[in-house]
Amino acid sequence: MTTVRRRAKDGGDGHSDVLLPPGWGEGWGGARRRRIMRPWMKVAVVIAFIIVAAVIVVVVAPSPSMKVTGVYAYQVGRLKNCQAAVTVRGDIVTNGSSGTARYEWVRPDGMTSPVTTLSFGSGQTIKAVRMTWTFPPSDNGELATAVLKVLSPNASSARAELFYDCL
């Protein structure tokens, strides 16, 4: 046991002796027993700090914004003589970030489809879109172009050339 002198509250001689258990130091606000951190505890603290920092970086850090990296358009199937309808497929390729893309088709007759919004989840890099168009009757053959226009997040386009002959 350790003897520590403390000031008395009773107004006596101003001091009293108090016995404290070993390691308790010198009363209120006095020296305290210092704990020693073992090496394995230091490693555990460092690992915990690294894990918390990684979680913060993944959760809090902003992901890159979605960008369209490619647009492709092509005819689906083969046109047979006098087959009046054709399907054109388009592929919109992104960088894999989540977001939306707005697009429209420009038909061979110059008409424009309504603007459509396509949603991409995180990790999705490609989505297919389709347009069906009916050729007008022709007996001389016709070369037509369908255009897939991506309007946002960044503008891009692709063309599909179609030949129709009804002879």
Order of alpha helices (4+ residues) and beta strands (2+ residues): beta-beta-alpha-beta-beta-beta-beta-beta-beta-beta
